[in-house]
């Protein structure tokens, strides 16, 4: 069986924890897109680990993890991450592979990335990790892949500074490289988990362009970056938070802006509460995330454009102490109601959320072992989301640890 896990918002939805949890029943975990601009925080037995490139399943000693063809690999970040894991007792020997079709991030690209974004009239707010430049070089057919490291003619085309940078990494990268398509055919009877980066609304084609990432963060990207055909995918899971967040610039229609009918300053208080309670700071950059109400218009769009079979809800416990919570069920702009997620950034910037209120549950959810133990108010919130999106919520996360995960529908079942 092959399952794809993607973000159903603007990234940072908690995919790392969910992939780590689901990896228990997988044999192979493949990350299919992105680079060191992504960040996962995994908590195991109270210990925190921050990953940027290596798939979350690496924490299981019997799992194989693979960096897919759609990824862009920064060798410095990769080997630093491997060193960190091995130094903390996670033996990665013989378990971490790279598709030979993956592209390489060169230090020169990182500097270009920072300069280019700073020079924009309206900066996108990239992580400055050279990701966009590497994907641009790839599209221009001027990039370099893992498979090209043994191609003398290609290496001779590189600038001297690039060749000098790569020399210490060539043998190490070649030893880790595999033909991913053939590898997965050979392991056709294995359970494979495909891990996405960022989220649907940051996808180059489906997202809030131009305020998007440069890779494919939709479910279709798993087929390309994972080197399989689309019909080989059995199930798509979409991860979302009980509220919305975004890092960097770009539209966030439900953002807490401190100017609502409740009175100026109301939402700025809620903004700080959600950010601090949910630890909403970027794993990669440390930047504070922008926060807002759950945007059901965009979530339904993510379900439709990715054929999401089941949703995974995270951070529901952040709302444990609130008397009331809200979710956006439509937008209002120019005197009209918008119920479908628009492509126009201008429309999204002008949109005001139409909010529906829900009663808070005023109870700690992390102690629940089953869904039936949830307060009725939490169930009402969850089940409204299911009806609105016409998609079931199969998993609910109520904390950072593996054990704080409620399974409503077994993911590894067809």
PyMOL commands that set and color helices and strands:
alter all, ss='L'
color gray80, all
select helices_A, chain A and resi 15-25+56-59+75-87+107-119+131-139+146-150+152-157+160-167+170-176+180-186+200-202+220-225+230-232+266-277+296-306+316-319+345-350+371-373+376-389
alter helices_A, ss='H'
color red, helices_A
select strands_A, chain A and resi 2-7+28-31+40-44+47-51+64-67+72-74+96-99+103-105+177-178+192-195+235-241+244-246+290-292+294-295+310-314+324-333+336-338+352-359+393-397+405-407
alter strands_A, ss='S'
color yellow, strands_A
deselect
rebuild
show_as cartoon
